[in-house]
Amino acid sequence: MEESIHTEGIEPTRERDHSPEATVCSGGLAGTAASEPSSEEVWMRMLEDPNYTYSAPDYGDIVEGIVTEIGQDEILVDIGAKSEGVVPGREFRKAAQAGELESLKVGSPVLVFVLRGEDEEGRALLSIDRARHEKSWRWLEEIHHAGKLIEATVDGYNKGGLLVNLRGVRGFVPISQIAGMGGRRNQPSEVMAQMVGQTLLLKVIELDRRRNRLVLSQRQALQGYRQMRKEELLETLKVGKIYHGVVSSICNFGVFVDLGGADGLIHLSELSWGRVDDPNEVVQVGQEVEVYVLGVDRERKRIALSLRRTQPEPWETIAERYQLGQLVQGRVTQLAPFGAFVQIEDGVEGLVHLSELSDTPISHPREVVQEGDRVTLRVIRIDPAHRRIGLSLRRAQHDMGDKVAETGPGQAG
């Protein structure tokens, strides 16, 4: 990914004098009024100044100069030397092709690389392309040492991985370092071809300027990004608040939800107000959900979530949906010596006492019903404060002439 070149962060390898006299010299080279001193006069004055220290440019120096003339085949740059330095056409071709010289004009600052020190005429040979390339390597070294992440656009690929361009430096992302491709060997070229033009988040994992080698990893970058986002989320998440997320995985004890860089766990008991045996019955991987934050353990880096608490607690409005004498349908969930528990909606279970299961005496509910049976019952007691609802199987059968009605929750008989 090509980026514009800025001068911050690049220091010349040798000290340069930027005194007012040097600035005047620069102005004279750019073309000043005839009344102003000539460049030779200014140069002699600087030499006579006891505070002036001159250091000749040397190979490898990267300095900022001022453009004094722009031609088809060369650019003249004042770098504070005896004469302007020369940038031949071959040394600014890449920068021109990248569109980085479109705004360049006389008086503009420009970063240059010293290819050769001053000749007999005091002119240095300079390169804009080499300065651009050198600055890019220095920038990449800083990124690498700091462990920071960068973005780059894929501009090609080969059988081994993806090719990217980082400010003029060619980088390589091996197949093993492409997210989701670590163990994939079927048609990798087709997958990589589809990635050309995409912008990837990357981490520098190997840098060797001498060999012109730059290796990057998308996989490690995403891991680093998620770790960073997790730290941020752990600091900003508030207990009792509702957040948006995406189901990332499902296991037998609950569901993991990605909150945008960190996963939180919805325990099986927090998926629904009703009983849940299989989380897949409630959500699917990739599904977007709203979740309630139950707790944040910053030390252990764990986030506890709830899905059911984003919905109204069913017992709070139980009296609005059920009345005494109403016929309801439910599923037998548990048998106890004193009766059978029946779920009539998610989060609401009622008790059918042993005496309300049959007109004839029985010693255990299993003599009449089994777990999982669908039954029709009559509501005989409602106690919202204690979350209890009394049901009767025998009274419902009396009223219906021993025929099981196909009625749903909330329908009166």
C-alpha positions as CSV (number, residue, x, y, z in Angstrom):
1,M,0.0,0.0,0.0
2,E,1.6,3.2,-1.2
3,E,1.7,6.1,1.3
4,S,2.8,9.7,1.1
5,I,6.2,10.4,2.4
6,H,6.5,12.7,5.4
7,T,9.7,14.0,6.9
8,E,8.9,13.3,10.5
9,G,11.0,10.8,12.3
10,I,13.9,10.9,9.8
11,E,17.0,12.6,11.1
12,P,20.1,13.2,8.9
13,T,23.1,11.1,9.8
14,R,25.2,14.2,10.0
15,E,24.5,17.6,11.6
16,R,23.5,20.3,9.2
17,D,23.5,24.0,9.7
18,H,20.1,25.7,9.3
19,S,21.1,29.2,10.3
20,P,19.4,32.2,8.8
21,E,22.4,32.6,6.6
22,A,21.8,29.2,5.2
23,T,18.2,30.1,4.5
24,V,19.3,33.2,2.7
25,C,21.6,31.1,0.6
26,S,18.7,28.9,-0.3
27,G,16.7,31.9,-1.3
28,G,19.5,33.1,-3.5
29,L,19.7,29.8,-5.3
30,A,15.9,29.8,-5.9
31,G,16.2,33.2,-7.5
32,T,16.2,36.4,-5.4
33,A,16.0,40.0,-6.2
34,A,19.1,41.6,-7.8
35,S,19.6,43.8,-4.7
36,E,20.2,40.8,-2.5
37,P,23.8,39.4,-2.0
38,S,24.9,36.8,-4.5
39,S,25.3,33.2,-3.4
40,E,29.1,33.6,-3.5
41,E,28.9,36.6,-1.2
42,V,26.6,34.7,1.2
43,W,28.9,31.7,1.1
44,M,32.0,33.8,2.0
45,R,30.1,35.4,4.9
46,M,29.2,32.0,6.3
47,L,32.8,30.8,6.1
48,E,33.9,33.9,7.9
49,D,31.3,33.4,10.7
50,P,33.0,31.8,13.7
51,N,29.7,30.2,14.7
52,Y,29.2,28.4,11.4
53,T,30.1,24.8,11.1
54,Y,30.0,23.1,7.8
55,S,29.7,19.4,7.2
56,A,29.9,18.1,3.7
57,P,27.2,15.6,2.7
58,D,28.3,12.1,2.5
59,Y,27.0,8.8,1.0
60,G,24.0,7.5,2.9
61,D,22.9,10.8,4.5
62,I,19.2,11.4,4.3
63,V,18.5,15.1,4.4
64,E,15.6,17.5,3.8
65,G,16.3,20.1,1.1
66,I,14.5,22.8,-0.8
67,V,13.7,22.4,-4.5
68,T,15.3,25.2,-6.4
69,E,14.7,24.1,-10.0
70,I,12.5,21.4,-11.7
71,G,13.4,20.1,-15.1
72,Q,12.5,17.2,-17.3
73,D,15.6,15.3,-16.6
74,E,16.8,16.6,-13.3
75,I,15.7,18.4,-10.1
76,L,18.0,20.7,-8.3
77,V,17.8,20.7,-4.5
78,D,19.4,23.0,-1.9
79,I,20.7,20.9,1.0
80,G,22.8,23.6,2.6
81,A,25.9,22.6,0.7
82,K,28.2,24.7,-1.4
83,S,26.0,24.2,-4.4
84,E,22.6,22.7,-5.2
85,G,22.5,18.9,-5.3
86,V,21.3,17.2,-8.4
87,V,18.5,14.5,-8.6
88,P,18.8,12.9,-12.0
89,G,15.6,11.6,-13.7
90,R,16.3,8.0,-12.9
91,E,16.4,8.8,-9.2
92,F,12.9,10.3,-9.0
93,R,11.1,8.1,-11.5
94,K,9.4,5.8,-9.0
95,A,8.2,8.7,-6.8
96,A,6.8,10.3,-10.0
97,Q,5.0,7.1,-11.0
98,A,3.5,6.9,-7.5
99,G,2.1,10.4,-7.9
100,E,4.2,11.8,-5.1
101,L,5.8,14.6,-7.0
102,E,2.6,16.1,-8.4
103,S,2.6,18.9,-5.8
104,L,6.3,19.4,-5.9
105,K,7.3,22.9,-7.0
106,V,10.2,25.4,-6.5
107,G,10.4,26.2,-2.8
108,S,8.9,22.8,-1.7
109,P,10.7,20.8,0.9
110,V,11.9,17.3,-0.3
111,L,13.6,14.4,1.4
112,V,16.7,13.2,-0.5
113,F,19.3,10.4,-0.1
114,V,23.0,11.3,-0.8
115,L,24.4,9.0,-3.5
116,R,27.7,10.8,-3.8
117,G,29.2,13.7,-1.9
118,E,30.3,17.0,-3.4
119,D,32.2,16.9,-6.6
120,E,34.8,19.6,-7.7
121,E,32.0,22.0,-8.3
122,G,30.4,21.3,-4.9
123,R,27.4,19.5,-6.3
124,A,26.1,16.3,-4.6
125,L,24.4,13.5,-6.4
126,L,21.0,12.9,-4.8
127,S,18.1,10.5,-5.0
128,I,14.4,11.0,-4.1
129,D,13.6,7.4,-4.7
130,R,16.3,6.1,-2.4
131,A,15.2,8.5,0.3
132,R,11.7,7.3,-0.1
133,H,12.8,3.7,0.1
134,E,15.1,4.3,3.1
135,K,12.5,6.1,5.0
136,S,10.1,3.2,4.4
137,W,12.6,0.7,5.8
138,R,13.2,2.9,8.9
139,W,9.4,3.2,9.4
140,L,9.1,-0.6,9.1
141,E,11.9,-1.2,11.5
142,E,10.1,1.0,14.1
143,I,6.9,-0.8,13.5
144,H,8.7,-4.2,13.9
145,H,10.5,-3.2,17.1
146,A,7.3,-1.7,18.6
147,G,5.2,-4.8,17.7
148,K,2.6,-2.6,16.1
149,L,0.1,-3.7,13.4
150,I,-0.1,-2.2,10.0
151,E,-2.5,-2.3,7.0
152,A,-1.5,-3.2,3.5
153,T,-3.4,-3.9,0.2
154,V,-2.7,-7.2,-1.5
155,D,-1.4,-6.5,-5.0
156,G,-0.4,-10.0,-6.1
157,Y,0.4,-13.6,-5.0
158,N,2.5,-16.6,-5.9
159,K,2.4,-20.3,-4.9
160,G,3.8,-19.5,-1.5
161,G,1.7,-16.6,-0.4
162,L,0.5,-13.0,-0.9
163,L,2.5,-10.0,-2.0
164,V,1.9,-6.5,-0.6
165,N,3.5,-3.1,-1.0
166,L,4.4,-1.0,2.1
167,R,5.5,2.4,1.0
168,G,7.5,1.0,-1.8
169,V,8.9,-2.0,0.1
170,R,7.8,-5.4,-1.2
171,G,6.4,-7.6,1.6
172,F,5.4,-11.3,1.6
173,V,2.7,-13.1,3.6
174,P,3.3,-16.9,3.6
175,I,0.3,-19.2,3.2
176,S,0.8,-20.4,6.8
177,Q,0.4,-16.8,8.0
178,I,-2.8,-16.1,6.2
179,A,-5.8,-16.3,8.5
180,G,-7.9,-19.4,7.9
181,M,-5.3,-20.9,5.5
182,G,-2.9,-22.6,8.0
183,G,-4.1,-26.1,7.3
184,R,-5.7,-25.5,4.0
185,R,-4.1,-27.0,0.9
186,N,-7.0,-27.4,-1.5
187,Q,-6.9,-24.8,-4.3
188,P,-5.0,-22.1,-2.2
189,S,-4.3,-20.2,-5.4
190,E,-8.0,-19.6,-6.0
191,V,-8.4,-18.3,-2.5
192,M,-5.4,-16.0,-2.8
193,A,-6.5,-14.7,-6.2
194,Q,-9.8,-13.6,-4.6
195,M,-7.8,-11.7,-1.9
196,V,-6.0,-9.4,-4.4
197,G,-7.2,-5.9,-3.8
198,Q,-8.2,-6.6,-0.2
199,T,-6.7,-4.6,2.7
200,L,-5.3,-6.8,5.4
201,L,-4.2,-6.2,9.0
202,L,-0.6,-7.4,9.2
203,K,2.3,-7.8,11.7
204,V,6.0,-7.8,10.7
205,I,7.5,-11.1,11.8
206,E,10.8,-10.9,9.9
207,L,12.8,-7.9,8.5
208,D,16.2,-8.1,6.9
209,R,17.2,-5.0,5.0
210,R,20.5,-6.4,3.7
211,R,18.6,-9.2,1.9
212,N,15.6,-6.9,1.1
213,R,13.4,-9.4,3.0
214,L,10.1,-8.4,4.7
215,V,7.8,-11.2,6.0
216,L,4.4,-10.4,7.5
217,S,1.6,-12.4,9.2
218,Q,-2.1,-11.8,9.0
219,R,-2.8,-14.6,11.5
220,Q,-0.6,-13.1,14.2
221,A,-1.9,-9.6,13.5
222,L,-5.5,-10.7,14.1
223,Q,-4.5,-12.5,17.3
224,G,-2.7,-9.4,18.5
225,Y,-5.7,-7.2,17.5
226,R,-8.1,-9.5,19.4
227,Q,-5.9,-9.4,22.4
228,M,-5.8,-5.6,22.3
229,R,-9.5,-5.4,21.8
230,K,-10.1,-7.8,24.7
231,E,-8.0,-5.6,27.0
232,E,-10.0,-2.6,25.9
233,L,-13.4,-4.3,26.3
234,L,-12.5,-5.6,29.7
235,E,-11.9,-2.0,30.8
236,T,-15.0,-0.6,29.1
237,L,-17.7,-3.2,29.6
238,K,-20.2,-2.4,32.2
239,V,-22.1,-5.0,34.3
240,G,-25.9,-4.6,33.8
241,K,-25.6,-3.2,30.3
242,I,-26.7,-4.8,27.0
243,Y,-24.2,-5.2,24.1
244,H,-24.4,-6.4,20.5
245,G,-22.4,-9.5,19.6
246,V,-22.2,-12.5,17.2
247,V,-22.3,-16.2,18.3
248,S,-18.8,-17.5,17.6
249,S,-19.0,-21.1,18.9
250,I,-21.4,-23.5,20.7
251,C,-20.5,-26.1,23.3
252,N,-22.5,-28.4,25.6
253,F,-22.2,-26.0,28.6
254,G,-23.1,-22.8,26.8
255,V,-22.4,-20.4,24.0
256,F,-19.5,-18.0,23.2
257,V,-20.3,-14.6,21.8
258,D,-17.8,-12.3,20.1
259,L,-18.3,-8.8,21.4
260,G,-16.0,-7.2,18.8
261,G,-12.6,-8.7,19.7
262,A,-13.3,-10.6,22.9
263,D,-15.5,-13.6,23.6
264,G,-17.9,-13.8,26.5
265,L,-19.7,-16.9,27.7
266,I,-23.5,-17.4,28.0
267,H,-23.9,-20.4,30.4
268,L,-26.6,-22.9,29.5
269,S,-28.7,-21.7,32.3
270,E,-28.6,-18.1,30.9
271,L,-29.7,-18.9,27.4
272,S,-33.5,-18.9,28.1
273,W,-36.0,-18.5,30.9
274,G,-37.0,-22.1,30.1
275,R,-35.0,-25.2,30.4
276,V,-32.4,-25.7,27.6
277,D,-30.9,-29.1,26.9
278,D,-29.2,-28.3,23.6
279,P,-27.9,-24.7,23.0
280,N,-28.3,-25.3,19.2
281,E,-32.1,-25.1,19.8
282,V,-31.7,-21.5,20.9
283,V,-28.9,-20.0,18.7
284,Q,-26.7,-20.8,15.7
285,V,-23.1,-19.9,15.0
286,G,-22.9,-16.5,13.2
287,Q,-26.2,-15.3,14.6
288,E,-26.3,-11.7,15.8
289,V,-27.6,-11.4,19.4
290,E,-28.1,-8.8,22.1
291,V,-26.5,-9.9,25.4
292,Y,-26.6,-8.7,29.0
293,V,-23.3,-8.5,30.9
294,L,-23.5,-10.5,34.1
295,G,-20.0,-10.0,35.2
296,V,-16.4,-9.1,34.1
297,D,-13.4,-10.7,35.7
298,R,-10.5,-8.5,34.6
299,E,-7.9,-10.5,36.4
300,R,-8.9,-13.8,34.8
301,K,-10.0,-12.1,31.6
302,R,-13.5,-13.6,31.6
303,I,-16.8,-12.1,30.6
304,A,-20.1,-13.7,31.8
305,L,-23.2,-13.0,29.6
306,S,-26.9,-13.7,29.6
307,L,-29.3,-14.0,26.7
308,R,-32.4,-14.5,28.7
309,R,-32.0,-11.3,30.7
310,T,-32.4,-9.3,27.6
311,Q,-36.1,-10.5,27.6
312,P,-38.8,-9.8,30.1
313,E,-38.9,-12.3,33.1
314,P,-42.0,-14.3,32.3
315,W,-43.2,-14.5,36.0
316,E,-43.5,-10.7,36.1
317,T,-46.4,-10.7,33.7
318,I,-47.8,-14.2,34.4
319,A,-51.2,-12.8,35.6
320,E,-51.6,-11.0,32.2
321,R,-51.5,-14.3,30.3
322,Y,-53.2,-16.9,32.7
323,Q,-56.4,-16.9,34.7
324,L,-58.1,-19.5,37.0
325,G,-60.0,-22.1,35.1
326,Q,-58.0,-21.6,31.8
327,L,-57.0,-24.6,29.8
328,V,-53.3,-24.8,28.8
329,Q,-51.0,-27.2,27.1
330,G,-47.6,-28.2,28.4
331,R,-44.8,-30.7,28.5
332,V,-44.0,-32.9,31.5
333,T,-40.4,-32.0,32.5
334,Q,-39.9,-33.8,35.8
335,L,-41.6,-36.4,38.0
336,A,-41.5,-36.3,41.8
337,P,-43.2,-38.4,44.5
338,F,-45.7,-35.6,45.2
339,G,-46.5,-34.8,41.6
340,A,-45.4,-33.8,38.1
341,F,-43.8,-30.6,36.9
342,V,-45.1,-29.3,33.6
343,Q,-43.6,-26.5,31.4
344,I,-46.4,-24.4,29.9
345,E,-44.0,-21.8,28.4
346,D,-40.3,-20.9,28.5
347,G,-39.4,-20.1,32.0
348,V,-42.8,-21.1,33.5
349,E,-43.4,-24.5,35.1
350,G,-46.4,-25.5,37.0
351,L,-47.0,-28.4,39.4
352,V,-49.7,-31.0,39.0
353,H,-50.1,-32.4,42.5
354,L,-50.5,-36.2,42.8
355,S,-54.1,-35.7,43.8
356,E,-54.7,-33.7,40.5
357,L,-53.4,-36.3,38.2
358,S,-56.1,-38.9,38.4
359,D,-59.5,-39.5,40.0
360,T,-58.3,-42.8,41.3
361,P,-55.6,-43.0,44.0
362,I,-52.1,-43.5,42.6
363,S,-48.8,-43.9,44.5
364,H,-46.5,-42.2,41.8
365,P,-47.0,-39.8,38.9
366,R,-45.4,-42.3,36.5
367,E,-48.6,-44.3,36.7
368,V,-50.3,-41.6,34.7
369,V,-47.7,-39.5,32.8
370,Q,-44.1,-39.8,31.7
371,E,-41.4,-37.1,31.2
372,G,-41.8,-35.6,27.8
373,D,-45.5,-36.2,27.5
374,R,-47.6,-33.4,26.1
375,V,-50.7,-32.8,28.2
376,T,-53.7,-30.4,28.5
377,L,-54.3,-29.0,32.0
378,R,-56.5,-26.6,33.8
379,V,-55.1,-23.7,35.9
380,I,-56.3,-24.0,39.5
381,R,-54.0,-21.6,41.3
382,I,-51.7,-18.7,40.4
383,D,-49.1,-17.3,42.9
384,P,-46.8,-14.8,41.0
385,A,-45.0,-13.7,44.2
386,H,-43.7,-17.2,44.9
387,R,-43.5,-18.1,41.2
388,R,-46.0,-20.9,41.5
389,I,-48.9,-22.1,39.4
390,G,-51.1,-25.0,40.2
391,L,-52.4,-27.3,37.4
392,S,-54.8,-30.1,37.2
393,L,-54.9,-33.0,34.7
394,R,-58.0,-34.7,36.0
395,R,-60.2,-31.5,35.9
396,A,-59.1,-30.8,32.4
397,Q,-60.1,-34.3,31.4
398,H,-63.5,-34.0,33.1
399,D,-64.3,-30.8,31.3
400,M,-63.2,-32.1,27.9
401,G,-64.8,-35.5,28.2
402,D,-61.4,-37.3,28.4
403,K,-60.3,-35.8,25.1
404,V,-57.0,-33.9,24.9
405,A,-57.6,-30.5,23.4
406,E,-55.1,-29.0,20.9
407,T,-54.9,-25.7,22.7
408,G,-51.9,-23.5,23.2
409,P,-50.6,-21.4,26.0
410,G,-52.9,-18.5,26.8
411,Q,-56.0,-20.0,25.2
412,A,-59.0,-20.3,27.4
413,G,-61.3,-23.4,27.4
